[in-house]
Amino acid sequence: MDNIEQIKSRINIVDFLREYIELKKAGANYKALCPFHSEKSPSLMISEDKQIWHCFGCGEGGDIFGFLMRMEGIDFPEALRILAKRAGVVLKREDPKLISQKSKLTDVLEAAALFYSAELLKSPIATEYLKNRELFKETIDNFRLGFAPQSWDALTSHLISKGFKDRDIILAGLANQKEIGGKIYDRFRGRVMFPIFNHYGTVVGFTARVLPEFDDGKLGKYINTPETPVYKKSQILYGLNFSKQEIKRQECAIFVEGNMDVIGLWQAGFKNVVATSGTALTTEQAILIKRYTSSIIMSFDADSAGIEAALRGIDVALRAGLHVKILEIPKNELGEPIVKDPDELVKKAPELWKKAVQTPKHIIDFYIDTNLCKYKLDDPKENADFCNLIISQIKKIKTSVERALWLKKLSVITGVHERDLRVEILKGRQNTAFPIAIKETEKIQEKNIEFKYLALLLGVLNEESQYLQAVSSDMLNLEIAKEFYRHIILYYNDNKLFNLDKFRAWIEELGKDTLILDKLLLLKDKEYANCTEDEVQRELKALSLYIINSYIKNKRKVLEKEMMLIEKEGNDEKMKNILEEFKKLNV
């Protein structure tokens, strides 16, 4: 058994896809909304028996490798490495020509992380800094924290000695190159190193915090790996590789701003935490977290930048279909935040943090509290502006009852009658349901008619063989359907009985791919898993009539065109033959 087959035998496709999308049982198979195109009804089917998936909406399909490559935008060598690691399969020595650029970069970054970890043990200054930040050894080891020596070539010399090329070291964001002479030098110097992992646990970059002893003020306190082929800041949630299982268990993710917030909260026992790494939530991050939960609590720093980040992130999260609540840093009697960030709060007042997590604010309350102080409600214009601001958020709430309750609260705060607020809600309100493009839908249905006919026929052929005489293979338009139907007819005529397993073996003996058979069985479960025998019979009859009538309609059009040409030629013999064909169509 080769590496690929070993991996596929150890990773169940159903369990694997569940980490990305919600699956529902459909007969012997599973169905889901396809993540590769927009749809309201599930078109993606998964066969646990065959370990394959196929979307009947967009046509995408394959095995776990194809799904991972499509979902993550990676090539096959990288998908192979990721799945091998998950399956515990040791890959045979790789041909250098087959090692992708991304794989080379992650190898360089992993070697750098190991180097920084080793250097941390040699640095009393760095270990003292982490001790002062109250980080335990277990935490340091878990997050693989390290130290970049105050040297221009400590890392680069080490990596070159390990056989890595200058080009890959630079491309990974670990080194810069001098304009004169072209020599490379370490990007990170005199800094505590925080490896950045993707959600699989692969090192893709670093955040580096300068130690006070080495801070010359020329660079920022924190600097990050630049954007690289493996590190896109907008697509990474720091800590997700550590927290994703706990997020699933608790059905909620806590979003914080910085890496130290994640580390501090994780150490304190709050392990469903991720960080946006100093930026507002992005669409890519929202889609990523939705694989694990549909509920998030946003907790950002208490300064104005943190509040702005939360405000920008709320809209992104709502558009992604996430349920959002806000955790605010508690305030003192003067209305000032008692600490600057979640990490400090959990260290100084863990009970307050725990209470805040248990009682987060609804986003409408957050908008009201954040903006109320900015408006003078006794001024009609400012009151109206405040109402419109809050109404713009209430409009995003899906249920009418919840909208009504928030309008009631807004009415109490502003003194504006609920009826008038409701009028504003209705203004410009659009139906959020996606319009169905009827013509496009009909085209898709017409294309699927032949596949549906074949899918149903496979299940009833022994009892309903008359369909083989009524519908000929020439009546089908799709070549792949036409060829498969010919095989069904040929097999049945030879055997007078239809056995699915024997038919599959017969197809394989012919040297033909059985993938279409698997797809048809998936389609049968998708469309007809809950149908009674009578319903199946009615559907099969309707499908066969549709195919026959479509064939006759199209054939007539062809004959009519031929008649026009023959009429011009004046060929009576040909015209007679055409008329005979017309008569046959009308029988």
C-alpha positions as CSV (number, residue, x, y, z in Angstrom):
1,M,0.0,0.0,0.0
2,D,1.5,3.4,-1.0
3,N,1.5,6.5,1.1
4,I,-1.7,7.9,-0.5
5,E,-3.7,4.7,0.1
6,Q,-2.3,4.5,3.7
7,I,-3.5,8.0,4.4
8,K,-6.9,7.5,2.9
9,S,-7.3,4.3,4.9
10,R,-6.5,6.0,8.2
11,I,-8.5,9.2,7.7
12,N,-12.3,8.9,7.4
13,I,-13.6,11.4,4.8
14,V,-16.7,12.0,6.9
15,D,-14.8,13.0,10.0
16,F,-12.4,15.1,7.9
17,L,-15.0,17.1,6.1
18,R,-17.0,17.6,9.4
19,E,-14.1,19.9,10.4
20,Y,-15.0,22.2,7.6
21,I,-18.7,21.9,6.9
22,E,-21.9,20.6,8.7
23,L,-22.9,17.2,7.4
24,K,-26.3,15.6,7.5
25,K,-27.2,11.9,6.9
26,A,-28.8,11.2,3.6
27,G,-29.5,7.5,3.2
28,A,-26.2,5.6,3.2
29,N,-24.3,8.8,2.5
30,Y,-24.1,12.4,3.8
31,K,-25.0,15.8,2.4
32,A,-23.9,19.3,3.0
33,L,-24.0,22.9,1.7
34,C,-21.1,23.2,-0.8
35,P,-18.3,25.5,0.5
36,F,-17.2,26.2,-3.1
37,H,-20.3,28.0,-4.4
38,S,-23.3,29.8,-2.9
39,E,-26.3,27.7,-2.4
40,K,-29.3,27.4,-0.1
41,S,-30.0,23.6,-0.5
42,P,-27.3,21.0,0.0
43,S,-25.8,19.8,-3.2
44,L,-22.6,18.2,-1.9
45,M,-22.7,14.5,-1.2
46,I,-20.2,12.4,0.6
47,S,-19.9,8.6,0.4
48,E,-18.3,7.1,3.5
49,D,-18.2,3.7,1.8
50,K,-16.3,5.0,-1.2
51,Q,-14.5,7.8,0.6
52,I,-15.4,10.4,-2.0
53,W,-17.3,13.6,-2.3
54,H,-19.1,15.3,-5.1
55,C,-21.1,18.5,-5.5
56,F,-24.0,18.3,-8.0
57,G,-24.3,22.1,-8.0
58,C,-20.8,23.1,-9.2
59,G,-19.4,19.8,-10.3
60,E,-16.4,19.8,-7.9
61,G,-15.5,16.4,-6.4
62,G,-12.8,14.0,-5.4
63,D,-11.2,12.5,-2.3
64,I,-9.8,14.0,0.9
65,F,-6.7,15.3,-1.0
66,G,-8.9,17.1,-3.5
67,F,-11.0,18.6,-0.8
68,L,-8.1,19.9,1.2
69,M,-6.3,21.3,-1.8
70,R,-9.5,23.1,-3.0
71,M,-10.4,24.3,0.5
72,E,-7.0,25.6,1.5
73,G,-5.7,26.6,-1.9
74,I,-2.6,24.4,-1.7
75,D,-0.9,22.0,-4.1
76,F,-0.8,18.2,-3.8
77,P,2.7,17.9,-2.2
78,E,1.6,20.2,0.7
79,A,-1.7,18.4,1.0
80,L,0.2,15.1,1.2
81,R,2.4,16.3,3.9
82,I,-0.5,17.7,6.0
83,L,-2.6,14.6,5.7
84,A,0.4,12.3,6.3
85,K,1.2,14.1,9.6
86,R,-2.4,13.8,10.6
87,A,-2.6,10.1,9.7
88,G,0.8,9.2,11.3
89,V,2.2,8.1,7.9
90,V,5.9,8.5,7.5
91,L,6.5,9.6,3.9
92,K,9.2,8.0,1.8
93,R,12.1,10.3,1.0
94,E,10.7,12.9,-1.4
95,D,12.1,13.7,-4.8
96,P,13.4,17.3,-4.6
97,K,11.7,18.1,-7.8
98,L,8.3,17.2,-6.3
99,I,8.8,19.4,-3.2
100,S,6.7,22.5,-3.6
101,Q,7.9,26.0,-2.9
102,K,5.5,26.2,0.1
103,S,6.8,23.0,1.5
104,K,10.4,24.4,1.2
105,L,9.3,27.5,3.1
106,T,7.6,25.7,5.9
107,D,10.7,23.5,6.3
108,V,12.8,26.6,6.7
109,L,10.4,28.1,9.2
110,E,10.3,24.9,11.2
111,A,14.1,24.8,11.4
112,A,14.1,28.5,12.5
113,A,11.6,27.7,15.2
114,L,13.8,24.9,16.5
115,F,16.8,27.2,16.5
116,Y,15.0,30.0,18.4
117,S,13.7,27.5,21.0
118,A,17.3,26.3,21.6
119,E,18.6,29.8,21.8
120,L,16.0,30.7,24.4
121,L,17.5,28.2,26.8
122,K,20.9,29.9,26.4
123,S,19.6,33.4,27.1
124,P,19.2,34.5,30.8
125,I,17.8,37.9,29.6
126,A,15.1,36.3,27.5
127,T,14.1,33.7,30.1
128,E,14.0,36.4,32.7
129,Y,11.7,38.5,30.5
130,L,9.2,35.6,30.1
131,K,9.4,34.9,33.8
132,N,8.5,38.5,34.5
133,R,5.5,38.1,32.1
134,E,4.5,35.2,34.4
135,L,4.7,32.5,31.8
136,F,5.2,29.0,33.0
137,K,7.6,26.5,31.3
138,E,4.6,24.4,30.1
139,T,3.2,27.5,28.3
140,I,6.5,28.4,26.8
141,D,7.0,24.9,25.5
142,N,3.4,24.6,24.2
143,F,3.6,27.8,22.2
144,R,7.2,27.1,21.2
145,L,8.5,30.5,22.3
146,G,12.1,31.3,21.4
147,F,14.8,33.9,21.3
148,A,16.6,35.6,18.3
149,P,20.1,36.5,19.4
150,Q,21.4,40.0,19.0
151,S,23.4,38.9,16.0
152,W,23.4,39.7,12.3
153,D,23.9,36.2,11.1
154,A,23.1,33.7,13.9
155,L,20.0,32.3,12.2
156,T,21.1,32.6,8.6
157,S,24.4,30.9,9.3
158,H,22.6,28.1,11.1
159,L,20.1,27.6,8.3
160,I,22.7,27.6,5.5
161,S,24.7,25.0,7.5
162,K,21.6,22.9,7.4
163,G,21.5,23.1,3.6
164,F,18.8,25.7,3.1
165,K,19.2,28.2,0.2
166,D,19.5,32.0,0.6
167,R,16.5,32.4,-1.7
168,D,14.2,30.3,0.5
169,I,15.4,31.9,3.8
170,I,14.6,35.4,2.3
171,L,11.3,34.2,0.8
172,A,10.2,32.8,4.2
173,G,10.6,36.3,5.7
174,L,13.6,35.3,8.0
175,A,16.3,37.4,6.4
176,N,17.0,40.5,4.4
177,Q,19.6,41.0,1.7
178,K,22.2,43.7,1.5
179,E,22.1,45.9,-1.6
180,I,25.9,45.9,-1.8
181,G,27.4,42.4,-2.0
182,G,24.1,40.6,-1.7
183,K,24.9,39.0,1.6
184,I,21.8,38.0,3.7
185,Y,21.4,38.9,7.3
186,D,18.9,38.0,10.1
187,R,15.6,40.0,10.1
188,F,15.0,39.3,13.8
189,R,17.6,40.3,16.4
190,G,17.4,40.6,20.2
191,R,13.8,39.6,20.3
192,V,11.6,37.0,21.9
193,M,10.1,34.9,19.1
194,F,6.4,33.8,18.9
195,P,5.9,31.3,16.1
196,I,2.8,31.8,14.1
197,F,1.0,28.6,13.2
198,N,-1.7,27.9,10.7
199,H,-4.7,25.9,11.9
200,Y,-2.9,22.6,11.2
201,G,0.0,23.6,13.5
202,T,2.5,24.3,10.8
203,V,4.9,27.2,11.5
204,V,4.2,29.9,8.8
205,G,5.8,33.0,10.4
206,F,6.8,34.8,13.5
207,T,5.9,37.7,15.8
208,A,9.0,39.2,17.4
209,R,9.0,41.3,20.6
210,V,12.2,43.3,21.2
211,L,13.7,43.0,24.6
212,P,14.3,46.3,26.5
213,E,18.0,45.7,26.6
214,F,18.2,45.6,22.8
215,D,15.7,48.3,21.9
216,D,17.4,51.1,20.0
217,G,14.0,52.6,19.1
218,K,14.6,52.2,15.3
219,L,12.1,49.4,14.9
220,G,8.7,48.8,16.6
221,K,8.3,46.9,19.8
222,Y,6.6,44.1,17.8
223,I,7.5,43.2,14.3
224,N,6.1,40.4,12.2
225,T,7.1,38.2,9.3
226,P,6.1,40.0,6.1
227,E,3.5,38.5,3.8
228,T,4.9,35.4,2.2
229,P,3.6,32.5,0.0
230,V,2.7,30.6,3.3
231,Y,1.8,33.6,5.6
232,K,-1.1,35.8,4.8
233,K,-2.0,37.8,7.9
234,S,-5.6,38.2,7.0
235,Q,-6.0,34.4,6.8
236,I,-4.4,33.4,10.1
237,L,-6.0,33.2,13.5
238,Y,-3.2,32.9,16.1
239,G,-3.8,30.1,18.5
240,L,-6.4,28.3,16.4
241,N,-4.3,25.2,16.2
242,F,-4.3,24.9,20.0
243,S,-7.9,26.0,20.6
244,K,-10.0,24.5,17.8
245,Q,-11.0,21.3,19.7
246,E,-12.0,23.4,22.8
247,I,-13.9,25.8,20.5
248,K,-15.9,22.9,19.1
249,R,-16.5,21.6,22.6
250,Q,-17.7,24.9,24.0
251,E,-19.4,25.9,20.7
252,C,-17.9,29.4,21.1
253,A,-14.6,31.2,20.3
254,I,-13.3,34.2,22.1
255,F,-11.5,36.7,19.9
256,V,-8.7,38.8,21.3
257,E,-6.3,41.3,19.8
258,G,-2.8,40.0,20.5
259,N,-0.7,36.9,20.8
260,M,0.1,37.5,24.5
261,D,-3.6,37.7,25.2
262,V,-4.1,34.2,23.7
263,I,-1.1,32.8,25.6
264,G,-2.1,34.4,29.0
265,L,-5.7,33.2,28.7
266,W,-4.7,29.7,27.6
267,Q,-2.4,29.5,30.7
268,A,-5.2,30.6,32.9
269,G,-7.4,27.8,31.6
270,F,-9.4,29.6,28.9
271,K,-8.5,27.6,25.9
272,N,-11.1,28.5,23.3
273,V,-9.3,31.7,22.4
274,V,-7.8,33.0,19.1
275,A,-6.2,36.4,18.1
276,T,-6.6,38.5,15.0
277,S,-3.0,39.6,15.7
278,G,-3.6,43.3,16.0
279,T,-6.0,43.8,13.1
280,A,-9.8,43.9,12.7
281,L,-11.5,40.7,11.9
282,T,-11.2,39.8,8.2
283,T,-13.6,37.9,6.0
284,E,-11.1,35.1,5.6
285,Q,-10.8,34.8,9.4
286,A,-14.5,34.8,9.9
287,I,-15.0,32.0,7.3
288,L,-12.1,30.0,9.0
289,I,-13.6,30.2,12.5
290,K,-17.0,29.2,11.1
291,R,-15.6,25.7,10.5
292,Y,-15.5,25.2,14.2
293,T,-18.3,27.4,15.7
294,S,-21.0,29.8,14.7
295,S,-20.8,31.9,17.9
296,I,-18.0,34.3,18.8
297,I,-17.3,36.7,21.7
298,M,-15.1,39.6,20.7
299,S,-12.8,41.0,23.4
300,F,-10.3,43.7,22.3
301,D,-8.1,46.1,24.1
302,A,-9.7,48.9,26.1
303,D,-8.1,51.7,24.0
304,S,-9.9,53.5,21.2
305,A,-8.0,51.4,18.6
306,G,-9.3,48.2,20.2
307,I,-12.9,49.5,20.2
308,E,-12.6,50.5,16.5
309,A,-11.3,47.1,15.7
310,A,-14.3,45.5,17.4
311,L,-16.7,47.7,15.5
312,R,-15.2,46.9,12.2
313,G,-15.1,43.2,13.0
314,I,-18.8,43.0,14.0
315,D,-20.0,43.7,10.4
316,V,-17.6,41.2,8.9
317,A,-18.7,38.5,11.4
318,L,-22.4,39.2,10.8
319,R,-22.0,39.0,7.0
320,A,-20.3,35.6,7.5
321,G,-23.3,34.4,9.5
322,L,-21.7,34.4,12.9
323,H,-23.5,35.1,16.1
324,V,-21.6,37.9,17.9
325,K,-21.4,39.1,21.4
326,I,-18.9,41.6,23.0
327,L,-16.8,41.2,26.1
328,E,-15.7,44.6,27.4
329,I,-12.9,45.3,29.9
330,P,-14.6,46.1,33.3
331,K,-14.5,49.8,34.3
332,N,-13.9,51.5,37.7
333,E,-16.1,54.1,39.4
334,L,-14.9,56.8,37.1
335,G,-15.9,54.8,34.0
336,E,-12.3,54.0,33.1
337,P,-11.1,50.5,32.1
338,I,-9.3,48.8,35.1
339,V,-6.7,47.2,32.8
340,K,-5.6,47.7,29.2
341,D,-6.1,44.2,27.8
342,P,-7.5,40.6,28.5
343,D,-4.1,39.2,29.4
344,E,-3.6,41.8,32.2
345,L,-7.2,41.3,33.4
346,V,-6.9,37.5,33.7
347,K,-3.7,37.9,35.7
348,K,-4.9,40.7,38.0
349,A,-8.5,39.8,38.4
350,P,-9.3,36.3,37.0
351,E,-12.8,36.3,38.6
352,L,-13.7,39.5,36.8
353,W,-12.5,37.9,33.5
354,K,-14.5,34.8,34.2
355,K,-17.6,36.8,35.0
356,A,-17.1,38.9,31.8
357,V,-16.9,35.8,29.7
358,Q,-20.1,34.5,31.2
359,T,-22.0,37.7,30.6
360,P,-21.0,39.2,27.3
361,K,-22.9,42.1,25.8
362,H,-25.3,41.8,22.8
363,I,-23.9,43.8,19.9
364,I,-26.8,46.2,20.0
365,D,-26.1,47.0,23.7
366,F,-22.5,47.5,22.7
367,Y,-23.4,49.9,19.9
368,I,-25.8,51.8,22.2
369,D,-23.2,52.1,25.1
370,T,-20.4,53.0,22.8
371,N,-22.2,55.7,20.9
372,L,-24.7,57.2,23.4
373,C,-22.1,59.6,24.9
374,K,-21.4,61.0,21.4
375,Y,-24.9,62.4,20.9
376,K,-27.1,65.0,22.7
377,L,-30.5,63.3,22.7
378,D,-32.3,66.6,23.6
379,D,-31.2,67.9,20.2
380,P,-33.7,66.5,17.6
381,K,-31.1,66.2,14.8
382,E,-28.6,64.4,17.0
383,N,-31.3,62.2,18.5
384,A,-32.4,61.2,15.0
385,D,-28.8,60.5,14.0
386,F,-28.4,58.3,17.0
387,C,-31.6,56.4,16.2
388,N,-30.6,55.9,12.6
389,L,-27.2,54.6,13.7
390,I,-28.7,52.0,16.1
391,I,-31.5,51.1,13.6
392,S,-28.9,50.3,11.0
393,Q,-27.6,47.6,13.3
394,I,-31.1,46.4,14.4
395,K,-31.9,45.9,10.7
396,K,-29.3,43.1,10.6
397,I,-31.2,41.0,13.2
398,K,-33.0,38.2,11.4
399,T,-36.0,37.6,13.6
400,S,-38.9,40.2,13.8
401,V,-39.5,39.5,17.5
402,E,-35.9,40.3,18.5
403,R,-36.0,43.4,16.3
404,A,-39.2,44.5,18.1
405,L,-37.6,44.1,21.5
406,W,-34.6,46.2,20.5
407,L,-36.8,48.9,19.1
408,K,-38.7,49.0,22.3
409,K,-35.5,49.6,24.2
410,L,-34.3,52.2,21.8
411,S,-37.7,54.0,22.2
412,V,-37.2,54.1,26.0
413,I,-33.7,55.6,25.6
414,T,-34.5,58.2,23.0
415,G,-38.1,59.0,23.7
416,V,-39.1,58.3,20.1
417,H,-42.3,56.3,19.6
418,E,-41.8,52.6,18.6
419,R,-44.2,53.1,15.7
420,D,-41.9,55.8,14.2
421,L,-38.8,53.7,14.8
422,R,-40.5,50.8,13.0
423,V,-41.2,53.0,10.0
424,E,-37.4,53.7,9.8
425,I,-36.7,49.9,10.0
426,L,-39.0,49.3,7.0
427,K,-37.4,52.0,4.9
428,G,-35.2,50.5,2.2
429,R,-35.6,47.1,3.8
430,Q,-34.9,44.4,1.2
431,N,-35.7,40.8,1.0
432,T,-32.5,39.2,2.1
433,A,-33.4,35.9,0.5
434,F,-31.3,35.2,-2.6
435,P,-33.4,35.5,-5.7
436,I,-33.7,32.3,-7.7
437,A,-32.7,32.8,-11.3
438,I,-35.4,30.6,-12.8
439,K,-34.0,30.2,-16.2
440,E,-30.6,29.3,-14.9
441,T,-32.2,26.8,-12.5
442,E,-34.1,25.3,-15.3
443,K,-30.9,24.8,-17.3
444,I,-29.3,23.1,-14.3
445,Q,-32.3,20.9,-13.8
446,E,-32.4,19.9,-17.5
447,K,-28.8,18.9,-17.3
448,N,-29.4,16.8,-14.2
449,I,-32.5,15.1,-15.6
450,E,-30.5,12.4,-17.3
451,F,-28.3,11.7,-14.3
452,K,-31.4,11.5,-12.1
453,Y,-33.0,9.1,-14.5
454,L,-29.9,6.9,-14.4
455,A,-29.6,7.1,-10.6
456,L,-33.2,6.0,-10.0
457,L,-33.0,3.3,-12.7
458,L,-30.0,1.6,-10.9
459,G,-32.3,0.9,-8.0
460,V,-35.4,-0.5,-9.8
461,L,-34.0,-2.1,-13.0
462,N,-35.0,-5.6,-12.1
463,E,-38.6,-4.7,-11.6
464,E,-38.9,-1.9,-14.2
465,S,-36.8,-3.1,-17.2
466,Q,-39.4,-1.6,-19.6
467,Y,-37.6,1.7,-19.3
468,L,-34.7,0.2,-21.3
469,Q,-37.0,-0.2,-24.3
470,A,-38.8,3.1,-23.9
471,V,-35.7,5.2,-23.5
472,S,-32.8,4.6,-25.9
473,S,-29.3,5.8,-25.3
474,D,-29.6,8.1,-28.3
475,M,-32.2,10.1,-26.5
476,L,-29.7,11.3,-23.9
477,N,-27.7,14.4,-24.7
478,L,-24.7,14.2,-22.4
479,E,-22.0,11.9,-23.8
480,I,-20.9,10.6,-20.4
481,A,-24.6,9.7,-19.5
482,K,-25.1,8.2,-23.0
483,E,-22.0,5.9,-22.7
484,F,-22.9,4.8,-19.2
485,Y,-26.5,4.0,-20.2
486,R,-25.2,1.9,-23.1
487,H,-23.2,-0.1,-20.5
488,I,-26.4,-0.6,-18.4
489,I,-28.4,-1.8,-21.4
490,L,-25.6,-4.1,-22.6
491,Y,-25.1,-5.6,-19.1
492,Y,-28.8,-6.2,-18.5
493,N,-29.4,-7.7,-21.9
494,D,-26.5,-10.2,-21.3
495,N,-27.5,-11.1,-17.7
496,K,-31.3,-10.5,-17.6
497,L,-30.8,-9.4,-14.0
498,F,-29.1,-6.3,-12.5
499,N,-26.7,-6.8,-9.6
500,L,-25.0,-3.5,-8.6
501,D,-21.8,-5.1,-7.2
502,K,-21.4,-7.4,-10.2
503,F,-22.2,-4.5,-12.6
504,R,-19.4,-2.5,-10.9
505,A,-17.0,-5.4,-11.3
506,W,-18.0,-5.8,-15.0
507,I,-17.4,-2.1,-15.6
508,E,-13.9,-2.4,-14.1
509,E,-13.2,-5.4,-16.2
510,L,-13.9,-3.3,-19.3
511,G,-11.2,-0.9,-18.0
512,K,-13.8,1.9,-17.4
513,D,-13.8,4.3,-14.5
514,T,-16.5,3.6,-11.9
515,L,-16.6,7.1,-10.6
516,I,-19.8,8.0,-12.5
517,L,-21.5,5.0,-10.8
518,D,-20.5,6.3,-7.4
519,K,-21.7,9.8,-8.3
520,L,-25.1,8.4,-9.4
521,L,-25.5,6.5,-6.1
522,L,-24.6,9.8,-4.2
523,L,-27.2,11.6,-6.3
524,K,-29.8,9.0,-5.6
525,D,-29.3,9.5,-1.8
526,K,-29.3,13.3,-2.2
527,E,-32.5,13.5,-4.1
528,Y,-34.6,10.4,-3.2
529,A,-33.4,9.1,0.2
530,N,-36.7,9.8,1.9
531,C,-39.0,8.9,-1.0
532,T,-41.5,6.0,-1.0
533,E,-41.5,3.3,-3.7
534,D,-44.6,5.0,-5.3
535,E,-42.9,8.3,-5.3
536,V,-39.8,6.8,-6.9
537,Q,-42.0,5.2,-9.6
538,R,-43.8,8.5,-10.4
539,E,-40.5,10.3,-10.5
540,L,-38.9,7.8,-12.8
541,K,-41.9,7.8,-15.1
542,A,-41.8,11.6,-15.2
543,L,-38.1,11.7,-16.0
544,S,-38.4,9.1,-18.8
545,L,-41.3,11.1,-20.4
546,Y,-39.3,14.3,-20.1
547,I,-36.3,12.6,-21.9
548,I,-38.5,11.1,-24.6
549,N,-40.4,14.4,-25.2
550,S,-37.2,16.4,-25.2
551,Y,-35.7,14.0,-27.7
552,I,-38.8,14.2,-30.0
553,K,-38.9,18.0,-29.7
554,N,-35.2,18.4,-30.6
555,K,-35.5,15.8,-33.4
556,R,-38.4,17.7,-34.9
557,K,-36.4,20.9,-35.0
558,V,-33.6,19.1,-36.8
559,L,-36.0,17.6,-39.3
560,E,-37.7,20.9,-39.9
561,K,-34.4,22.5,-40.8
562,E,-33.6,19.6,-43.1
563,M,-37.0,19.9,-44.8
564,M,-36.4,23.6,-45.6
565,L,-33.1,22.7,-47.3
566,I,-34.6,19.8,-49.2
567,E,-37.5,22.0,-50.3
568,K,-35.0,24.4,-51.9
569,E,-33.2,21.5,-53.6
570,G,-36.5,20.0,-54.9
571,N,-35.4,16.5,-54.0
572,D,-38.7,14.5,-53.6
573,E,-37.0,11.3,-52.5
574,K,-35.3,12.9,-49.6
575,M,-38.5,14.8,-48.7
576,K,-40.3,11.4,-48.6
577,N,-37.8,10.0,-46.2
578,I,-38.0,13.0,-43.9
579,L,-41.8,12.8,-43.8
580,E,-41.5,9.1,-42.8
581,E,-39.3,10.1,-39.9
582,F,-41.8,12.7,-38.9
583,K,-44.6,10.0,-38.8
584,K,-42.4,7.8,-36.6
585,L,-42.0,10.6,-34.1
586,N,-45.8,11.1,-33.9
587,V,-46.5,7.4,-33.2
